[in-house]
Amino acid sequence: MSVTIIATTTPLEGRRQDIIDALEATVPLVHAEPGNEAYAVYTTKETIVVIEKWTDMDSLKAHAEGEAAAKYKELKGDAAPPAEIVFLRSAPIGDPAKAVI
């Protein structure tokens, strides 16, 4: 069963672009990882939100221990505290083509 998470971070004052730059450098690596079904970045004025979908928990664990995650942490540095991560379980209601991300 696929795993979907939402990771939200609030960059420190004046460090938002540092997080965006770190994501721009690492997202292509994440997209190439085995088991990655989606890895999308969204922003608000205050926060950066990443919505991730993985084929299974093993692929998510491999991602968390892999090259892209390590590179992101290195590039991000102290620009933001650790992300708040929420694991989601699908409750497909309605049109199946539109009810699951």
C-alpha positions as CSV (number, residue, x, y, z in Angstrom):
1,M,0.0,0.0,0.0
2,S,1.4,3.4,-0.9
3,V,2.4,5.9,1.8
4,T,1.6,9.6,1.6
5,I,3.1,12.2,3.8
6,I,2.9,16.0,4.2
7,A,6.1,17.6,5.5
8,T,5.8,21.3,6.6
9,T,8.6,23.6,7.6
10,T,8.8,27.2,8.5
11,P,12.1,28.7,7.5
12,L,13.8,31.0,9.9
13,E,13.6,34.8,9.2
14,G,15.4,35.6,5.9
15,R,16.2,31.9,5.1
16,R,13.2,30.9,2.9
17,Q,15.3,31.1,-0.3
18,D,17.9,28.8,1.2
19,I,15.2,26.1,1.6
20,I,13.9,26.7,-1.9
21,D,17.4,26.4,-3.3
22,A,18.1,23.2,-1.3
23,L,14.8,21.7,-2.7
24,E,15.6,22.7,-6.3
25,A,19.0,20.9,-6.0
26,T,17.5,17.7,-4.5
27,V,14.0,17.2,-5.9
28,P,15.3,15.8,-9.2
29,L,17.2,13.2,-7.2
30,V,14.1,12.3,-5.2
31,H,12.0,11.9,-8.4
32,A,14.5,9.4,-9.6
33,E,14.4,7.3,-6.5
34,P,12.8,3.8,-6.6
35,G,9.3,3.9,-5.2
36,N,8.8,7.6,-5.6
37,E,5.3,8.3,-7.0
38,A,5.1,12.0,-6.2
39,Y,7.2,14.7,-4.5
40,A,5.7,18.1,-4.9
41,V,6.6,21.4,-3.3
42,Y,4.1,24.0,-2.3
43,T,4.6,27.3,-0.5
44,T,2.7,29.9,1.5
45,K,4.2,33.2,2.6
46,E,5.4,31.5,5.8
47,T,5.8,27.8,5.1
48,I,7.1,25.3,2.6
49,V,5.1,22.2,2.2
50,V,6.2,19.0,0.5
51,I,3.6,16.3,-0.4
52,E,5.2,12.9,-0.9
53,K,3.8,9.6,-2.1
54,W,5.8,6.4,-2.0
55,T,4.9,2.9,-3.2
56,D,5.5,1.5,0.3
57,M,7.1,2.2,3.7
58,D,10.4,0.5,2.6
59,S,10.9,3.0,-0.3
60,L,10.1,5.9,2.1
61,K,12.7,4.6,4.6
62,A,15.2,4.2,1.8
63,H,14.6,7.8,0.8
64,A,15.0,9.0,4.3
65,E,18.4,7.3,4.5
66,G,19.5,8.1,0.9
67,E,21.6,10.5,-0.9
68,A,18.9,13.1,-1.7
69,A,17.8,13.4,1.9
70,A,21.4,13.7,3.1
71,K,22.2,16.4,0.5
72,Y,19.0,18.3,1.3
73,K,19.9,18.3,5.1
74,E,23.4,19.5,4.2
75,L,22.2,22.3,1.9
76,K,19.4,23.3,4.2
77,G,21.7,23.7,7.2
78,D,20.2,25.7,10.0
79,A,17.7,27.6,7.7
80,A,14.7,25.9,9.3
81,P,13.9,23.6,12.2
82,P,13.0,19.9,11.3
83,A,9.8,19.6,9.3
84,E,6.5,18.6,10.9
85,I,5.6,15.3,9.2
86,V,2.1,13.9,8.9
87,F,1.4,10.4,7.6
88,L,-1.8,10.1,5.7
89,R,-4.1,7.2,5.0
90,S,-6.3,7.4,1.9
91,A,-10.0,7.6,2.4
92,P,-11.1,7.5,-1.3
93,I,-14.5,9.1,-1.4
94,G,-16.1,10.0,-4.7
95,D,-14.6,9.6,-8.1
96,P,-11.6,7.3,-7.8
97,A,-9.7,9.2,-10.5
98,K,-9.9,12.4,-8.4
99,A,-10.1,11.1,-4.8
100,V,-6.6,9.8,-4.4
101,I,-3.4,11.8,-4.8
